[in-house]
């Protein structure tokens, strides 16, 4: 997540499948925490495929937020 997005009033989309940790309970807690404070946690299939860095079309590589 880019901190300036929140500072500018945007609510970032956090792709659920893109968050990982070796400990499964930590992932669940982090997703809950991010969803309640910083952005919207969404499954990959509901995320718009054309969103990319700074509004450019997403090509499948790099940042999606």
Secondary structure, DSSP 4 states (H G I P E B T S, - for coil): --HHHHHTT--EEEEGGG---SSHHHHHHHHHHHHHHTEEEE-GGGS-TT--GGGSPP-SSS---
